[in-house]
Amino acid sequence: MSRTVAVVGAGAAGLTAALRAAEAGASVTLLNAHPRIGLKILMSGGTRCNVTHREVDERDFSGGSRAFVRRVLRAFSAEQARAWLESLGVGLKLEDTGKYFPVTDNAQSVLDALMGAVERAGVSVVAGARVVRIEVGEGSQESARFRLGIQRIRESAAFASSVSRYALEQWPLPAVEPEEWIDADAVILATGGLSFPRTGSDGTGYALATALGHTLEPPVPALTPLAAEDPLCTTAQGLTLEAELSLWLEGRRELAIQGSLLIAHFGYSGPAALDLSRHWLRAEGRKGRAVTASFLPGERQETLRGRWVAAAAAEPKLSVRRFLDRSIPDRLVGVLCAEAEVDPSRALGQVERVRREAMIDRLVARPLPITGTLGYEKAEVTAGGVRLDEVDPSTLESRKVPGLYLCGEILDVDGRLGGFNFQWSWSSGTVAGRAAGEVVSFASH
């Protein structure tokens, strides 16, 4: 009797896991809740699909144990992932930022390559099959260990509702009866988190995992824009510049993130804001939570003060505007001068000390009045998920349910912007798929 692996979720991690399990000799069925497969892949990187980064290690990730993440990444490194993608026909190019993209600049080419590979490997791909129950039996030569209850989804509109019911600490299974059941000897959960719920990431994977005995690190949106009530969002709307954002708790700086910052009508976006979002949300409820921006990354009050004084001495007629135009956009100069009540046309040496200090503070430690985030609807990934101490890092097999494997975003691992979350999908999908496929293949002999 043939032995089978069911992979639940056909995103980047699920496609990888299905392919690896099939390569290991298993008979694989890949189930995707949404009627269209790979929607998040197609949306990623502005539809260009940033598949990985030049250098990837555990320090690029947040969430659970870094030792756990390091072990998975070493099992299938960024270098191996690049070679693998190119072997599938995805030519890659390296950009100055360290990001790798397909030479086509088109995410469709990545999805087409992955779909072609799983189909050639004999994987049975079933779209619009939402797994709403997983039952566990003893398993034997006559019967499979798992039964998966499926609800058929025939229209994309079925995923257009909000995910508010998943904001609870309890994760109920969908209140629907399965229309059909399939059997499997091993199951790989690759259902993702809650980001972009219209693509199928509606939280059902969390419900399945908790129903099987797993516990979650409470999920929050990550890599999502920050909302704010800030006059800067009107006066400098649309401005993009390099900045350093600092998160403060109880008067101490917890972390600083440098990158491009986009000032938008709703608040802040761009890599710096997106990377900060999960940390800001995780700090909710802690005293003194605040964020400041330095528009001169690397500068501190004392160093900028020294440059100001030195420039005033060397060029007595140098104006504030001309001094600052060398480092930041002129449009921002005008806005910050207005906030600090400094005349931008005035010579540096003629600015009163109190006004100079106010200007320096605005340049290197301006408060950003964040009110929230744009949530899961705009989040590129979910922070939180199944706790890593409940999973074996060498195989990604559940310590709660033998034969159950977990990979990708459903685990408590999230990367920063730049291709790191795709790399986690390739790495964890490879580890889980190979382990599930090899165990099942061995058991069939």
The 8 nearest C-alpha neighbors of each residue, nearest first, counted from 0:
[[1, 2, 443, 140, 141, 444, 142, 3],
 [2, 0, 3, 443, 26, 25, 440, 439],
 [1, 3, 443, 439, 184, 26, 25, 0],
 [4, 2, 26, 183, 184, 27, 25, 1],
 [3, 5, 185, 27, 183, 186, 184, 26],
 [4, 6, 186, 28, 183, 27, 29, 187],
 [7, 5, 187, 29, 186, 30, 188, 17],
 [6, 8, 30, 188, 189, 190, 187, 29],
 [7, 9, 190, 31, 189, 13, 30, 10],
 [10, 8, 13, 14, 31, 36, 37, 30],
 [9, 11, 13, 37, 12, 8, 14, 40],
 [10, 12, 14, 13, 424, 15, 9, 40],
 [13, 11, 424, 428, 15, 407, 10, 14],
 [12, 14, 9, 16, 189, 10, 8, 15],
 [15, 13, 9, 17, 11, 16, 12, 10],
 [14, 16, 428, 12, 18, 13, 17, 429],
 [15, 17, 432, 428, 13, 19, 429, 18],
 [18, 16, 14, 20, 15, 19, 13, 432],
 [17, 19, 117, 21, 15, 16, 20, 22],
 [20, 18, 432, 22, 16, 433, 21, 17],
 [21, 19, 436, 432, 23, 433, 17, 22],
 [20, 22, 25, 18, 24, 23, 19, 27],
 [21, 23, 19, 24, 20, 18, 120, 25],
 [24, 22, 436, 20, 21, 437, 25, 433],
 [23, 25, 21, 440, 22, 436, 20, 26],
 [26, 24, 21, 436, 440, 20, 3, 27],
 [25, 27, 3, 21, 4, 2, 24, 28],
 [28, 26, 4, 122, 3, 5, 25, 21],
 [27, 29, 123, 5, 122, 124, 6, 4],
 [30, 28, 6, 124, 5, 123, 125, 7],
 [31, 29, 125, 7, 128, 8, 6, 126],
 [30, 32, 8, 126, 9, 128, 33, 127],
 [33, 31, 129, 128, 127, 199, 126, 34],
 [32, 34, 127, 199, 35, 31, 126, 155],
 [33, 35, 127, 126, 153, 155, 152, 32],
 [36, 34, 33, 126, 37, 38, 127, 155],
 [35, 37, 38, 9, 34, 33, 126, 31],
 [38, 36, 40, 10, 39, 41, 110, 9],
 [37, 39, 41, 40, 198, 36, 42, 35],
 [40, 38, 42, 41, 37, 43, 198, 10],
 [39, 41, 37, 43, 38, 42, 106, 48],
 [40, 42, 106, 38, 39, 46, 43, 107],
 [43, 41, 46, 39, 40, 45, 38, 44],
 [44, 42, 48, 46, 40, 45, 41, 39],
 [43, 45, 48, 47, 46, 49, 42, 106],
 [44, 46, 47, 43, 42, 48, 41, 106],
 [47, 45, 42, 43, 44, 106, 41, 48],
 [46, 48, 105, 104, 106, 44, 45, 49],
 [49, 47, 44, 106, 43, 50, 46, 100],
 [48, 50, 100, 418, 44, 99, 51, 98],
 [51, 49, 418, 421, 48, 99, 100, 422],
 [52, 50, 418, 422, 99, 419, 49, 421],
 [53, 51, 98, 418, 54, 97, 99, 55],
 [52, 54, 97, 98, 55, 51, 99, 77],
 [55, 53, 52, 56, 77, 97, 51, 78],
 [56, 54, 52, 77, 59, 53, 419, 57],
 [55, 57, 58, 59, 69, 54, 72, 60],
 [56, 58, 69, 59, 65, 60, 68, 55],
 [59, 57, 60, 56, 65, 61, 55, 69],
 [58, 60, 57, 414, 56, 415, 55, 61],
 [61, 59, 414, 58, 413, 57, 415, 412],
 [62, 60, 413, 412, 414, 63, 59, 58],
 [61, 63, 412, 411, 413, 383, 382, 60],
 [62, 64, 411, 387, 412, 65, 61, 386],
 [65, 63, 67, 66, 68, 62, 387, 388],
 [64, 66, 68, 67, 57, 69, 63, 58],
 [67, 65, 69, 64, 68, 70, 57, 71],
 [68, 66, 64, 65, 70, 69, 392, 71],
 [67, 69, 65, 71, 70, 66, 57, 72],
 [70, 68, 66, 57, 72, 67, 71, 65],
 [71, 69, 73, 67, 68, 72, 66, 74],
 [70, 72, 74, 68, 73, 69, 427, 426],
 [71, 73, 69, 76, 74, 75, 70, 426],
 [74, 72, 70, 76, 75, 71, 69, 426],
 [73, 75, 71, 72, 76, 70, 426, 430],
 [76, 74, 426, 73, 72, 79, 80, 71],
 [77, 75, 79, 72, 73, 78, 80, 74],
 [76, 78, 80, 79, 81, 55, 422, 51],
 [79, 77, 81, 76, 80, 82, 53, 75],
 [80, 78, 76, 82, 77, 81, 75, 83],
 [79, 81, 77, 83, 78, 82, 84, 76],
 [80, 82, 84, 78, 83, 79, 77, 85],
 [83, 81, 79, 85, 80, 84, 86, 78],
 [84, 82, 86, 80, 85, 81, 79, 87],
 [85, 83, 87, 81, 86, 89, 82, 80],
 [84, 86, 89, 88, 82, 87, 90, 83],
 [87, 85, 83, 84, 88, 82, 89, 81],
 [88, 86, 84, 85, 89, 112, 83, 116],
 [87, 89, 85, 86, 90, 112, 84, 109],
 [90, 88, 85, 84, 87, 101, 91, 109],
 [89, 91, 85, 102, 101, 88, 92, 84],
 [92, 90, 101, 102, 100, 89, 99, 93],
 [91, 93, 100, 102, 99, 101, 94, 90],
 [92, 94, 99, 98, 97, 100, 95, 91],
 [95, 93, 96, 98, 97, 99, 92, 100],
 [96, 94, 97, 93, 98, 99, 53, 92],
 [95, 97, 94, 98, 93, 417, 52, 99],
 [98, 96, 53, 95, 94, 52, 93, 99],
 [99, 97, 52, 96, 94, 93, 417, 53],
 [98, 100, 93, 51, 92, 52, 49, 50],
 [99, 101, 49, 92, 91, 50, 48, 102],
 [100, 102, 91, 103, 104, 90, 92, 89],
 [101, 103, 91, 104, 90, 92, 100, 89],
 [102, 104, 105, 101, 108, 90, 47, 106],
 [105, 103, 47, 101, 102, 100, 106, 48],
 [104, 106, 47, 103, 107, 108, 46, 101],
 [107, 105, 48, 47, 41, 109, 46, 108],
 [108, 106, 110, 105, 109, 111, 41, 40],
 [107, 109, 111, 106, 110, 105, 112, 89],
 [110, 108, 112, 106, 107, 111, 89, 113],
 [109, 111, 107, 113, 112, 108, 114, 106],
 [110, 112, 108, 114, 109, 113, 107, 115],
 [113, 111, 115, 109, 110, 114, 87, 108],
 [114, 112, 116, 110, 115, 111, 109, 117],
 [115, 113, 111, 117, 116, 112, 110, 118],
 [114, 116, 112, 118, 113, 117, 111, 119],
 [115, 117, 113, 119, 114, 118, 112, 120],
 [118, 116, 120, 18, 114, 122, 119, 115],
 [117, 119, 121, 115, 120, 122, 116, 114],
 [120, 118, 116, 121, 117, 115, 122, 114],
 [121, 119, 117, 118, 122, 21, 116, 18],
 [120, 122, 118, 119, 123, 117, 21, 27],
 [121, 123, 27, 118, 117, 120, 28, 124],
 [124, 122, 28, 29, 27, 121, 125, 118],
 [125, 123, 29, 28, 122, 30, 126, 118],
 [124, 126, 30, 29, 31, 128, 123, 127],
 [127, 125, 31, 34, 128, 30, 33, 32],
 [126, 128, 34, 152, 32, 33, 151, 31],
 [129, 127, 32, 151, 126, 31, 30, 150],
 [128, 130, 32, 150, 149, 131, 151, 127],
 [129, 131, 149, 148, 132, 150, 128, 147],
 [132, 130, 148, 149, 129, 173, 172, 150],
 [133, 131, 148, 147, 130, 134, 207, 149],
 [132, 134, 147, 146, 148, 135, 145, 207],
 [133, 135, 146, 145, 147, 132, 136, 148],
 [134, 136, 145, 144, 146, 133, 137, 400],
 [137, 135, 144, 138, 145, 134, 143, 146],
 [136, 138, 144, 139, 135, 143, 142, 145],
 [137, 139, 144, 143, 142, 136, 140, 184],
 [140, 138, 142, 141, 143, 137, 144, 136],
 [139, 141, 142, 138, 0, 143, 443, 442],
 [140, 142, 139, 143, 138, 0, 144, 1],
 [143, 141, 139, 138, 140, 144, 182, 137],
 [142, 144, 184, 138, 183, 145, 182, 139],
 [143, 145, 138, 136, 184, 137, 135, 183],
 [146, 144, 135, 183, 134, 182, 143, 184],
 [145, 147, 182, 134, 181, 133, 180, 183],
 [146, 148, 133, 181, 180, 132, 182, 149],
 [149, 147, 180, 132, 177, 130, 131, 179],
 [150, 148, 130, 177, 179, 129, 131, 178],
 [149, 151, 129, 177, 178, 128, 130, 152],
 [150, 152, 128, 127, 129, 153, 149, 178],
 [153, 151, 127, 154, 128, 150, 34, 129],
 [152, 154, 127, 34, 151, 155, 157, 33],
 [155, 153, 156, 152, 157, 34, 127, 33],
 [154, 156, 157, 158, 34, 33, 153, 159],
 [155, 157, 159, 158, 154, 197, 160, 153],
 [156, 158, 155, 159, 154, 152, 160, 153],
 [159, 157, 197, 156, 160, 155, 199, 196],
 [158, 160, 197, 156, 157, 161, 155, 196],
 [161, 159, 158, 162, 157, 197, 196, 156],
 [160, 162, 163, 159, 196, 164, 158, 197],
 [163, 161, 165, 164, 201, 160, 196, 166],
 [162, 164, 165, 166, 161, 167, 160, 201],
 [165, 163, 166, 162, 167, 161, 170, 171],
 [166, 164, 167, 163, 162, 170, 202, 168],
 [165, 167, 163, 164, 168, 162, 169, 218],
 [168, 166, 169, 165, 164, 170, 163, 171],
 [167, 169, 170, 166, 217, 165, 215, 218],
 [168, 170, 167, 171, 165, 166, 206, 209],
 [169, 171, 206, 165, 168, 172, 205, 167],
 [172, 170, 206, 169, 173, 174, 210, 165],
 [171, 173, 206, 174, 131, 170, 207, 203],
 [174, 172, 175, 131, 171, 203, 206, 176],
 [173, 175, 172, 176, 171, 131, 177, 132],
 [176, 174, 173, 177, 131, 150, 172, 178],
 [175, 177, 178, 174, 150, 131, 148, 149],
 [178, 176, 148, 149, 150, 179, 175, 131],
 [179, 177, 150, 149, 176, 151, 148, 180],
 [178, 180, 149, 177, 148, 181, 150, 147],
 [181, 179, 148, 147, 149, 146, 182, 177],
 [180, 182, 147, 146, 148, 183, 179, 149],
 [181, 183, 146, 145, 143, 147, 180, 184],
 [184, 182, 3, 145, 143, 185, 4, 5],
 [183, 185, 143, 144, 3, 4, 145, 2],
 [186, 184, 402, 4, 183, 403, 5, 435],
 [187, 185, 5, 403, 4, 6, 404, 188],
 [186, 188, 404, 6, 405, 403, 7, 189],
 [187, 189, 405, 7, 190, 404, 6, 186],
 [190, 188, 8, 13, 406, 7, 191, 407],
 [191, 189, 8, 204, 188, 7, 409, 192],
 [192, 190, 408, 409, 189, 200, 407, 193],
 [191, 193, 409, 381, 408, 200, 194, 202],
 [192, 194, 200, 201, 202, 196, 381, 375],
 [193, 195, 375, 378, 380, 196, 381, 379],
 [194, 196, 376, 197, 198, 375, 377, 193],
 [197, 195, 200, 201, 198, 199, 194, 193],
 [198, 196, 158, 159, 199, 195, 200, 160],
 [197, 199, 196, 38, 195, 200, 39, 33],
 [198, 200, 33, 196, 197, 201, 32, 158],
 [201, 199, 196, 193, 192, 202, 191, 198],
 [200, 202, 196, 193, 199, 203, 162, 192],
 [203, 201, 204, 205, 193, 200, 192, 165],
 [202, 204, 206, 205, 201, 207, 172, 131],
 [205, 203, 207, 190, 202, 206, 208, 191],
 [204, 206, 208, 203, 202, 207, 209, 170],
 [205, 207, 170, 203, 172, 209, 204, 208],
 [206, 208, 204, 210, 205, 209, 203, 211],
 [209, 207, 205, 211, 210, 213, 206, 204],
 [208, 210, 213, 212, 211, 206, 207, 214],
 [211, 209, 207, 212, 208, 206, 213, 172],
 [212, 210, 208, 209, 213, 207, 400, 399],
 [213, 211, 209, 210, 399, 208, 214, 400],
 [212, 214, 209, 208, 211, 385, 215, 399],
 [215, 213, 209, 385, 386, 212, 216, 208],
 [216, 214, 385, 384, 217, 386, 213, 383],
 [215, 217, 383, 384, 386, 218, 385, 411],
 [218, 216, 383, 215, 384, 219, 168, 382],
 [219, 217, 383, 382, 384, 216, 381, 220],
 [220, 218, 382, 381, 221, 383, 217, 277],
 [221, 219, 381, 375, 374, 378, 382, 277],
 [222, 220, 277, 381, 223, 380, 382, 378],
 [223, 221, 273, 378, 379, 274, 276, 380],
 [222, 224, 378, 273, 221, 377, 276, 373],
 [225, 223, 268, 273, 373, 372, 267, 272],
 [224, 226, 372, 267, 266, 371, 373, 268],
 [227, 225, 266, 372, 371, 265, 370, 369],
 [228, 226, 369, 266, 370, 229, 368, 265],
 [229, 227, 368, 230, 370, 369, 266, 226],
 [228, 230, 231, 232, 227, 368, 266, 367],
 [231, 229, 232, 233, 234, 228, 235, 227],
 [230, 232, 234, 229, 233, 235, 236, 334],
 [233, 231, 236, 264, 230, 229, 263, 235],
 [234, 232, 236, 231, 230, 235, 264, 229],
 [233, 235, 231, 236, 232, 230, 334, 331],
 [236, 234, 231, 233, 232, 238, 237, 262],
 [237, 235, 232, 263, 233, 262, 238, 264],
 [236, 238, 263, 262, 235, 239, 261, 264],
 [239, 237, 262, 236, 235, 261, 240, 263],
 [240, 238, 261, 260, 262, 237, 259, 241],
 [241, 239, 260, 259, 242, 238, 261, 327],
 [240, 242, 259, 258, 260, 294, 239, 243],
 [243, 241, 294, 296, 293, 258, 257, 260],
 [242, 244, 257, 293, 296, 256, 292, 255],
 [245, 243, 292, 256, 255, 291, 257, 293],
 [244, 246, 255, 291, 290, 254, 247, 292],
 [245, 247, 290, 254, 253, 252, 289, 255],
 [248, 246, 252, 289, 251, 288, 253, 290],
 [247, 249, 288, 287, 251, 250, 286, 252],
 [250, 248, 287, 286, 251, 247, 288, 285],
 [249, 251, 248, 247, 287, 252, 288, 286],
 [252, 250, 247, 248, 249, 253, 246, 287],
 [251, 253, 247, 254, 246, 248, 245, 250],
 [254, 252, 247, 246, 251, 248, 255, 245],
 [253, 255, 246, 252, 245, 256, 247, 244],
 [254, 256, 245, 244, 246, 243, 257, 253],
 [257, 255, 244, 243, 271, 245, 258, 254],
 [258, 256, 243, 242, 271, 244, 255, 296],
 [259, 257, 271, 241, 242, 270, 260, 243],
 [258, 260, 241, 240, 270, 269, 271, 242],
 [261, 259, 269, 240, 239, 271, 241, 268],
 [262, 260, 239, 268, 269, 267, 238, 263],
 [261, 263, 267, 236, 238, 237, 232, 266],
 [264, 262, 236, 266, 265, 267, 237, 232],
 [263, 265, 232, 236, 266, 233, 262, 237],
 [266, 264, 263, 226, 227, 232, 267, 228],
 [267, 265, 226, 227, 263, 225, 264, 232],
 [268, 266, 262, 225, 263, 261, 224, 272],
 [267, 269, 224, 261, 272, 260, 273, 225],
 [268, 270, 260, 261, 259, 272, 271, 273],
 [271, 269, 273, 259, 272, 258, 274, 260],
 [272, 270, 258, 274, 273, 260, 259, 269],
 [273, 271, 275, 268, 274, 270, 269, 267],
 [272, 274, 222, 223, 270, 276, 275, 224],
 [273, 275, 271, 222, 272, 276, 415, 270],
 [274, 276, 272, 273, 278, 277, 279, 271],
 [275, 277, 279, 273, 278, 274, 221, 222],
 [278, 276, 221, 280, 279, 275, 281, 220],
 [279, 277, 281, 280, 276, 275, 282, 274],
 [280, 278, 276, 282, 277, 281, 275, 283],
 [279, 281, 277, 282, 283, 278, 276, 219],
 [280, 282, 278, 279, 283, 277, 219, 276],
 [283, 281, 279, 280, 285, 278, 284, 288],
 [284, 282, 280, 281, 285, 279, 288, 286],
 [285, 283, 282, 286, 288, 281, 287, 280],
 [284, 286, 283, 282, 288, 287, 248, 249],
 [287, 285, 249, 288, 248, 284, 283, 250],
 [286, 288, 249, 248, 289, 250, 285, 247],
 [289, 287, 248, 247, 286, 285, 249, 282],
 [290, 288, 247, 246, 287, 248, 291, 366],
 [291, 289, 246, 245, 367, 366, 247, 244],
 [290, 292, 366, 365, 364, 245, 367, 244],
 [293, 291, 244, 365, 364, 243, 294, 363],
 [363, 292, 294, 243, 364, 295, 242, 296],
 [293, 295, 242, 362, 363, 296, 292, 243],
 [294, 296, 293, 298, 363, 297, 242, 362],
 [297, 295, 243, 298, 242, 293, 294, 257],
 [296, 298, 295, 299, 243, 293, 363, 257],
 [299, 297, 296, 295, 302, 303, 363, 300],
 [300, 298, 302, 301, 303, 363, 297, 304],
 [299, 301, 303, 302, 304, 359, 363, 298],
 [300, 302, 304, 299, 303, 305, 298, 306],
 [303, 301, 305, 299, 304, 300, 298, 306],
 [304, 302, 306, 305, 300, 301, 307, 299],
 [303, 305, 307, 301, 302, 306, 300, 308],
 [304, 306, 302, 308, 303, 307, 309, 301],
 [305, 307, 303, 309, 304, 308, 310, 302],
 [308, 306, 304, 310, 305, 309, 303, 311],
 [307, 309, 311, 305, 310, 306, 304, 312],
 [310, 308, 306, 312, 311, 307, 305, 313],
 [309, 311, 313, 307, 312, 308, 314, 306],
 [312, 310, 308, 315, 348, 347, 314, 309],
 [313, 311, 309, 310, 314, 315, 308, 348],
 [312, 314, 310, 311, 309, 315, 308, 317],
 [315, 313, 311, 317, 316, 312, 310, 309],
 [314, 316, 311, 317, 312, 313, 348, 346],
 [317, 315, 346, 314, 318, 347, 311, 348],
 [318, 316, 346, 314, 315, 347, 321, 322],
 [319, 317, 346, 345, 321, 320, 344, 347],
 [318, 320, 343, 322, 347, 321, 346, 345],
 [319, 321, 343, 323, 318, 322, 324, 344],
 [320, 322, 324, 318, 323, 319, 317, 325],
 [323, 321, 319, 320, 324, 325, 318, 317],
 [322, 324, 325, 320, 326, 321, 327, 319],
 [325, 323, 321, 326, 327, 329, 322, 320],
 [324, 326, 323, 322, 327, 321, 328, 320],
 [327, 325, 324, 323, 328, 295, 322, 294],
 [326, 328, 324, 323, 325, 329, 331, 332],
 [329, 327, 330, 331, 324, 332, 326, 240],
 [330, 328, 332, 331, 324, 327, 333, 320],
 [331, 329, 328, 332, 333, 334, 235, 238],
 [330, 332, 334, 333, 329, 328, 335, 235],
 [333, 331, 329, 335, 330, 334, 336, 328],
 [332, 334, 336, 331, 330, 335, 337, 329],
 [333, 335, 331, 337, 336, 332, 338, 330],
 [336, 334, 338, 337, 332, 333, 331, 339],
 [337, 335, 341, 339, 333, 338, 334, 340],
 [336, 338, 340, 334, 335, 339, 341, 333],
 [337, 339, 335, 336, 340, 334, 341, 361],
 [338, 340, 336, 358, 357, 341, 337, 335],
 [341, 339, 337, 338, 336, 342, 354, 358],
 [340, 342, 336, 339, 343, 337, 354, 358],
 [341, 343, 344, 345, 336, 340, 337, 319],
 [344, 342, 320, 319, 345, 341, 336, 318],
 [345, 343, 318, 342, 320, 319, 346, 321],
 [344, 346, 318, 342, 343, 319, 347, 349],
 [347, 345, 318, 317, 349, 316, 348, 319],
 [348, 346, 311, 319, 349, 318, 350, 317],
 [347, 349, 311, 346, 350, 315, 308, 312],
 [348, 350, 346, 347, 351, 345, 311, 352],
 [351, 349, 348, 347, 355, 352, 354, 346],
 [352, 350, 354, 353, 355, 349, 348, 356],
 [351, 353, 355, 354, 356, 350, 357, 349],
 [352, 354, 356, 355, 351, 357, 350, 358],
 [353, 355, 357, 351, 356, 352, 358, 341],
 [354, 356, 352, 358, 357, 353, 350, 351],
 [357, 355, 359, 353, 358, 354, 352, 360],
 [358, 356, 354, 360, 339, 355, 359, 353],
 [359, 357, 355, 361, 339, 356, 360, 354],
 [358, 360, 356, 362, 361, 357, 355, 363],
 [361, 359, 364, 357, 358, 362, 363, 365],
 [362, 360, 365, 358, 359, 364, 363, 357],
 [361, 363, 359, 360, 294, 293, 364, 358],
 [293, 362, 364, 360, 361, 294, 295, 365],
 [365, 363, 360, 293, 291, 292, 361, 362],
 [364, 366, 361, 292, 291, 360, 363, 362],
 [367, 365, 291, 290, 368, 364, 292, 289],
 [366, 368, 291, 290, 369, 365, 292, 229],
 [369, 367, 227, 366, 229, 228, 370, 290],
 [370, 368, 227, 367, 226, 371, 225, 228],
 [369, 371, 227, 226, 368, 228, 372, 225],
 [372, 370, 226, 369, 225, 227, 373, 280],
 [373, 371, 225, 226, 374, 224, 223, 370],
 [372, 374, 224, 377, 223, 225, 226, 376],
 [375, 373, 372, 376, 220, 377, 378, 223],
 [374, 376, 194, 378, 220, 377, 195, 193],
 [375, 377, 195, 374, 378, 194, 196, 373],
 [378, 376, 375, 223, 373, 374, 195, 379],
 [379, 377, 223, 375, 194, 222, 380, 221],
 [378, 380, 222, 194, 223, 377, 221, 195],
 [379, 381, 221, 194, 378, 222, 220, 382],
 [382, 380, 220, 221, 192, 194, 219, 193],
 [383, 381, 219, 218, 413, 221, 220, 411],
 [382, 384, 218, 411, 216, 217, 62, 381],
 [383, 385, 411, 410, 215, 216, 409, 218],
 [384, 386, 215, 410, 411, 214, 409, 216],
 [387, 385, 388, 411, 215, 389, 216, 384],
 [386, 388, 389, 390, 63, 385, 411, 410],
 [387, 389, 390, 386, 391, 64, 398, 63],
 [388, 390, 387, 398, 386, 397, 399, 391],
 [389, 391, 397, 398, 387, 388, 395, 396],
 [390, 392, 395, 396, 393, 394, 397, 398],
 [393, 391, 395, 394, 67, 390, 71, 70],
 [392, 394, 391, 395, 71, 70, 430, 396],
 [393, 395, 396, 434, 392, 431, 391, 430],
 [396, 394, 391, 392, 431, 404, 390, 405],
 [397, 395, 404, 394, 391, 390, 403, 398],
 [396, 398, 390, 399, 400, 403, 404, 401],
 [397, 399, 389, 390, 400, 396, 391, 401],
 [400, 398, 397, 212, 401, 389, 213, 211],
 [399, 401, 397, 403, 398, 402, 211, 212],
 [402, 400, 403, 397, 399, 398, 396, 404],
 [401, 403, 185, 400, 186, 404, 396, 184],
 [402, 404, 186, 397, 401, 396, 400, 185],
 [405, 403, 396, 187, 395, 397, 431, 188],
 [406, 404, 188, 187, 395, 189, 396, 431],
 [407, 405, 427, 189, 428, 431, 410, 12],
 [408, 406, 424, 12, 409, 189, 427, 410],
 [407, 409, 191, 410, 192, 412, 406, 381],
 [408, 410, 191, 384, 192, 407, 385, 190],
 [411, 409, 385, 384, 408, 412, 407, 406],
 [412, 410, 384, 383, 62, 385, 386, 63],
 [413, 411, 62, 410, 61, 63, 60, 382],
 [414, 412, 61, 60, 382, 62, 420, 411],
 [415, 413, 60, 420, 419, 59, 61, 416],
 [414, 416, 274, 59, 60, 419, 417, 413],
 [415, 417, 418, 274, 270, 419, 414, 222],
 [416, 418, 419, 98, 52, 415, 49, 51],
 [419, 417, 51, 49, 50, 52, 421, 420],
 [418, 420, 422, 414, 421, 417, 51, 415],
 [421, 419, 423, 414, 422, 418, 424, 413],
 [422, 420, 424, 423, 418, 419, 50, 51],
 [421, 423, 419, 425, 424, 420, 51, 426],
 [422, 424, 420, 426, 421, 425, 427, 419],
 [423, 425, 12, 407, 421, 422, 427, 426],
 [426, 424, 422, 428, 423, 427, 12, 429],
 [427, 425, 75, 423, 429, 428, 424, 72],
 [426, 428, 430, 406, 429, 424, 423, 425],
 [429, 427, 16, 12, 15, 425, 431, 426],
 [428, 430, 426, 432, 427, 16, 431, 19],
 [429, 431, 427, 433, 428, 432, 394, 434],
 [432, 430, 434, 428, 395, 433, 429, 394],
 [433, 431, 16, 20, 19, 429, 435, 434],
 [432, 434, 20, 436, 19, 430, 435, 431],
 [433, 435, 431, 437, 394, 432, 436, 438],
 [436, 434, 432, 438, 433, 437, 431, 439],
 [437, 435, 20, 23, 25, 433, 439, 434],
 [436, 438, 440, 434, 23, 439, 435, 433],
 [439, 437, 441, 435, 440, 436, 442, 434],
 [438, 440, 442, 436, 441, 437, 435, 2],
 [439, 441, 437, 443, 24, 25, 442, 438],
 [442, 440, 438, 439, 443, 444, 437, 436],
 [443, 441, 439, 440, 444, 438, 2, 437],
 [442, 444, 440, 441, 2, 439, 1, 0],
 [443, 442, 441, 440, 439, 1, 0, 2]]
